[in-house]
Every structure is written in structure tokens, then in C-alpha cells.
Amino acid sequence: MTTAQQLQSDPDIESGIQGLLDNLAKHQEQIQGIRPADPALTEDYEKTLAEFSTLRGGKLFFPYLASGLGKGPFVELADGSVKYDYTCGIGVHLMGHSHPRIVEASLKASLEDVVMQGNIQQNQASFDLTKRLISLAQRQGSALNHCFLSSSGVMSGENALKMALQKNSPASRVLAFERCFAGRSIAFSQINDKPAFRQGLPTVLHVDYVPFFDESDPEGSTRRSVEVLSGHLKRYPGEHAAMIFELIQGEGGFYPGSADYHRALMEMCREHKVAVLADEVQTFARTLQPFAFQHFGLDDLIDIVWIGKAAQVCATLFTDHYAPKPGLIAQTYTSSTSAIAASLATLDELENGSYFGDDGKTNRLHTFFREGLIAISERHPQLLTGPWGLGAMTGCTPLQGESSKVLALLHELYAKGIICFVAGANPMRMRFLMPIGALEEVHITETLEIFEATLIEMSV
Ligand SMILES: Cc1ncc(COP(=O)(O)O)c(C=O)c1O
């Protein structure tokens, strides 16, 4: 045993950590459901928020500053209020707030010697996570046999893109879906199908867009997208290095593709030696399989995939064929020691906790949420359409998707104790990124009651 292993398995350390967890649970008892702000804290809270907005150079989207304690789907804010959290850091807190297994993992990690892991000096857990992610990615037979950890979703995407561009050089064009979003670097600002996100930036990459799948016309939309892809490939023969697949569009509005649709496009990419890249920053751990490419059965076609958010650590997984040449990929931080430990604990929870598959918890909660939204839309067809999405990505279109109305509803829900988020434009949808590790049907029932009452209130 190393000295570190002796420390980690020391019974005094174990019981010290257990004592801290018991204490955490005792304080969490005070968080039993949504509650309003404590009047004694609100004045200071508002001042802090105003100052924070000034310091960061832009208004905060929500008047949100958390206290640092939560319980499952509930988060306590620094004004003492408690709210349901269906935004979860835009999809990060899949296990909810103050999850005991995650806290335990990060307490143990805090005893390690360094806060951050780096590319050239890493602790054992970096190896464990790398190996674990590869075996998860290969569980249905994909050829993804390498994994490079990284510090943000967009950085793991940049790494993927660089590998594809290097391998397929001199091809340099990229294909992507209309309405796609993939992060905020300069390269991805070109790829995101949103002019405002690249306003004033130089063109560093040439991108050709393919329309996304239309659920209301599966065969027609697949045919049209194949035609558009084929048109781009003919217009610029041999010039495309990669196509980026966001298998379920997240920021774009919770639009899932289908297995046949993605397969038709991916096969065409393969025929033309265009790398098949999947951006799973938002979809990882949210469908009925760990990876969305597994959910859609596309294991045989994936060249590179990248993840983030719910995984706690970001990573790029790739096949031998796309392995980078020395010098292409490196960075100071891969992630923090506690995030790596939290990532491993999250994977333990997901794999041991029956989340995946048709009968798993993710599908059960999605179906329950979905049925609740359908019932509301049947009672108020003029106020709500949908639902859309799948797994732990559930969305709907309230108030005809008019952005000003949907945003007003979002902020009113926030005031009433429900934090959810928007996605897409024209129509603007409302999305619920469920903290499936901590959520139960009883929470969804209460959420939908508040949602329906607020929807009715906002429609008059
Ligand atoms: C599909 C997708 N790709 C990439 C990103 C960028 O991730 P990050 O913000 O961690 O850089 C996001 C973030 O919302 C995303 O949804």
C-alpha cells in the first residue's frame, strides 16, 4: 500500500468523513421543500446580486446566488429561499444538490495533495476515469479506445475538431446541423448556427449546414437532409474534414433525431471519408444509454465523441484512426481532483442505480413528466404544446413559443420556486434538465401543479 492508500483507508479518516456526512444530513433536514426568502436576508442579497452583475460586466440571467447547500432537487439560495432546480447548472448537477455519495467522493479527494490534475502530472483517479469512460463507450462495441480528459465542453470539442482536421488535412470544411450549438470558442462560434454568437468575430472555419430531423415528417426530412449533405459534398469535393452530430439538439430546443436519420447521414460521411463526430456535452447520461450514440445504435459509425456537463469532467473519446500526432493536444488542467472523484462517483451511481434502459429510472421519470405535460396541454391546448425531448431532457412550448412571454413565464416560475430554462428560438421552448439522481414522481407532480397554475396566470 502507498502512504496515500493507507491514509484513504485509515479508519479514523473513514469515521471522520462519516461524521461530516451525518452532520450534512442533519442540516439538510431543514431543506424539505420550496420556501420563500428570509426577509432578514433579502436586502443584502439584492445588493450582492447588483454588485456581482457589475463586477462580471453583465446582468445575471437569474437573481441566483446559491448558499452552498441543497437537498436532491432542491437548492437553497443565499437569501434563504429554497427552489426546485431543473436547470442544474445547465445540465451539470444530474445527481442533484449535496448528493451524499458525491460529497463523500469530493471529501476524500480533498485529502489528496493537489487541487487540480494536469496533463503531464495526474493522480491515479485520472487513469481510473479514463479507463472507465472508454469501457462505457465500448459497451455496445464502438471502436472508441482512447480518451483525453479536459476542462470544458468546448475544449473537449476543440480537441475533437483538431484531431479530425489533422487526420483529414488538407480537407478543412466542417458540416453541422442547422440550429446547432457547440460552445463558445472562436472555432465553435463559427459552427453554432446563431449569428449573434459570432458577431464581430473573424471567420476561421468554413461551415456547411444540413437541416435537422423533423419528427413530424421523418422520412421526408431524412431524404431532404441527405440531399443537402450530398449537395455540399459535391460542391466541395474532398474538402470536408468532419461532420458534427448533436444527436439531440439541446440549446437548439430539445429536438431529438432518429436512429435512421443519423445513420443515413453518418453512412454518407463515412463513404466520403468525412469524420463522424458526436457532441454529447448535453446528452451524455441523459438518454436511455450512457451515450446518445448508443441510444440510437450508432456505435459502428462514431469516430470521435465528446462529453461534459453531467459527467462532471469533460473528455474526448476517439478511435485509433484519429489519434492525434504529438503536440496537437495538451493543456495545463485536465480537471480538479474533486471533479474527477465526483465523476467516478456519478458513474457508479448511474451504473449501479438502474437508470438506463426502457425500464430504468430516467425513462420512468421522463414518461411521468411527459404524461403530466400532455395532460396540461389537453386541458389548455392554446397555452401549451409538446412535450418534446427524451430521457432527462424534457421540454414543451408554452404560450405559442413567443420569446417575451416564455421568458416572462420562466421568471415567474423562478419567483414561485421552480428553476427551469429556455431553449431554441421561434418557437422558444421551456426545458427541464431533470436531476434524475435525486428526483422522484412526487416532485414532478408538485412542479407541474405550480407550472400549470403559473401558465394560466401568465396567459391573462
Ligand atoms: C451540445 C453542447 N456542446 C458544447 C457545449 C459547451 O460546453 P461548455 O460550456 O462546458 O464549454 C454545450 C454547452 O451548453 C452544449 O450544450
The ligand as a Tripos MOL2 file, in Angstrom:
@<TRIPOS>MOLECULE
LIG
   16    16     1     0     0
SMALL
NO_CHARGES

@<TRIPOS>ATOM
      1 C1        -24.1190   20.4500  -27.0730 C.3       1 LIG1
      2 C2        -23.1360   21.3330  -26.3630 C.ar      1 LIG1
      3 N1        -21.8450   21.3280  -26.7530 N.ar      1 LIG1
      4 C3        -20.9230   22.0810  -26.1260 C.ar      1 LIG1
      5 C4        -21.2570   22.9080  -25.0780 C.ar      1 LIG1
      6 C5        -20.1950   23.7540  -24.4310 C.3       1 LIG1
      7 O1        -19.8580   23.2630  -23.1870 O.3       1 LIG1
      8 P1        -19.0570   24.1920  -22.1610 P.3       1 LIG1
      9 O2        -19.9800   25.3240  -21.8350 O.co2     1 LIG1
     10 O3        -18.7430   23.3130  -20.9930 O.co2     1 LIG1
     11 O4        -17.8320   24.6700  -22.8580 O.co2     1 LIG1
     12 C6        -22.5840   22.9440  -24.6400 C.ar      1 LIG1
     13 C7        -22.9880   23.8320  -23.5300 C.2       1 LIG1
     14 O5        -24.1240   24.1610  -23.3300 O.2       1 LIG1
     15 C8        -23.5420   22.1350  -25.2830 C.ar      1 LIG1
     16 O6        -24.8340   22.1190  -24.9170 O.3       1 LIG1
@<TRIPOS>BOND
     1     1     2 1
     2     2     3 ar
     3     2    15 ar
     4     3     4 ar
     5     4     5 ar
     6     5     6 1
     7     5    12 ar
     8     6     7 1
     9     7     8 1
    10     8     9 2
    11     8    10 1
    12     8    11 1
    13    12    13 1
    14    12    15 ar
    15    13    14 2
    16    15    16 1
@<TRIPOS>SUBSTRUCTURE
     1 LIG1         1 GROUP 0 **** ****
